[in-house]
């Protein structure tokens, strides 16, 4: 699965437990693929 994350999800996943942390763990486990995009205005 390809996923685009908001910056808030990245920061929350690093510093707090919960859904954001689980998303980052899925990425580490290669269960999802993070996609980087250009800035959306």
Order of alpha helices (4+ residues) and beta strands (2+ residues): beta-alpha-alpha-beta
